């Protein structure tokens, strides 16, 4: 393919993308008010007590932050151990008790075939607190210390966020000071670890 053909091909692609956008194509991962309204109707939210709905929506924002943070820590741990130990990192770097618990969780969820799996990596079947145990394992800590600095600091952050997450997941409501703490810990981790 010569230079002119390549330029023409690329330009036609850009024009196609622009035409699709103008025609109303929604980007992947699109989260809009219209989508939220439609899903709310499908779930029957307009039929529920408005006070409970308002409290839940407030906590949904907090849960979004904790959920995104938790999954970013999972990815950090998995990528770091894959980089350092290779494809067999799960077997090499994770204690048997944690592997067994995760594998049992995956197996029990696999029996419910209609339910979407948690993820494609075993790390998604661990508990939030297990991530600290994986990082703190004597043979693993050298890979994380350069990023985290102190395992006690990491334990405090993940432990506190896990408690807050559990309150929300069991239909509880966090006080404003608890929400501020969640935000502070997430920001501290991002500034330290990235």
Number of C-alpha atoms within 10 A of each C-alpha: 7 6 8 9 10 11 12 11 12 12 12 12 12 12 11 12 13 12 12 12 12 9 9 8 11 11 8 6 6 8 10 10 9 9 10 11 13 11 12 13 11 10 11 9 14 12 10 10 9 11 8 11 14 11 14 17 11 12 22 15 11 20 20 12 15 20 17 11 18 22 14 14 19 20 15 16 20 20 14 17 23 15 12 12 14 12 11 10 16 19 10 14 18 21 14 12 9 18 19 13 14 19 16 13 14 18 11 11 16 13 9 10 9 8 9 9 13 12 10 8 12 15 23 18 21 19 15 21 16 19 22 20 17 20 23 20 13 10 12 20 18 12 16 18 14 10 12 17 13 13 16 12 12 18 16 13 18 25 15 17 25 19 13 21 23 13 15 17 13 8 11 14 17 17 10 9 9 14 16 13 16 24 16 13 18 19 14 13 19 13 9 11 15 11
